[in-house]
Amino acid sequence: MITIYYVKGTKQGCSVFYSNDLSSALVEMIDLQISSTQALKMYAAHYHHSIEDSQRLLRRRYKFYQKVPVFIEKDRSLFFPTASALQWDCCWINYYAVRQIRKARHQSVVYFQEIGKKYQFSVRELINNAAKESKFEAIFDLDVRILRKQMDRCHKIVEDLQWKDMNELHKQN
């Protein structure tokens, strides 16, 4: 099974950062000649889901109208955009893979973890151990508040929305 950590939009297409859960702890990258949103659509189609249906449900239920997250697979794939999905530089970050977000001048550092791995640290230990306990990190040219707002939205979705609602939605289409 492949875990996608994030999909980064570039002028030439996108870069997908992923790992193969069965083979190694190595994070790999592949460049594609399609937009980050198109890459996410292909990933969703692999699970017989549609990002448009997912976003429609979240818009209706939570009144999100901009930068609407996309759920694909329960407890593994809930992606949020860092910009409008129509922009070439839109990145899609997997909520379940984010361990911590830190501010770094005019950028943000996102520490990623293995999906499903649970950590038990105090807040101080979490801050001190974030880098060494993380699978890898990535730097985004974004204000940390944008990423934290999107993480809060995804947390609300995970806490509130019944996954059976999502599965029923996908079965209807």
PEFEN-V413465 format. One record per pair of residues at least 24 apart in sequence whose C-alpha atoms are under 8 Angstrom apart, sorted by the first residue. I is the first residue (numbers start at 1). J is the second residue. If there is no record, write none. Layout:
i & j
I & J
I & J
This chain:
i & j
3 & 76
3 & 115
4 & 77
4 & 94
5 & 93
5 & 94
5 & 97
5 & 112
6 & 91
6 & 92
6 & 93
6 & 94
7 & 36
7 & 39
7 & 40
7 & 91
7 & 92
7 & 93
8 & 36
8 & 89
8 & 90
8 & 91
8 & 92
9 & 35
9 & 36
9 & 88
9 & 89
9 & 90
9 & 91
10 & 35
10 & 88
10 & 89
11 & 88
11 & 89
13 & 88
14 & 39
25 & 135
27 & 136
35 & 88
36 & 88
36 & 90
36 & 91
36 & 92
37 & 85
37 & 86
37 & 90
37 & 92
40 & 92
44 & 72
47 & 72
47 & 73
48 & 170
49 & 170
50 & 170
53 & 169
53 & 170
54 & 166
54 & 169
69 & 150
69 & 154
74 & 163
75 & 116
76 & 115
76 & 116
78 & 154
80 & 150
80 & 151
80 & 154
81 & 150
82 & 146
82 & 147
82 & 150
95 & 151
95 & 154
99 & 130
99 & 134
100 & 130
101 & 144
101 & 147
101 & 148
102 & 144
103 & 143
103 & 144
106 & 141
106 & 142
106 & 143
107 & 139
107 & 140
107 & 141
107 & 142
107 & 143
107 & 144
108 & 139
108 & 140
108 & 141
108 & 142
108 & 143
108 & 144
109 & 137
109 & 138
109 & 139
109 & 140
110 & 137
110 & 138
110 & 139
110 & 140
111 & 135
111 & 136
111 & 137
111 & 138
112 & 136
112 & 137
112 & 138
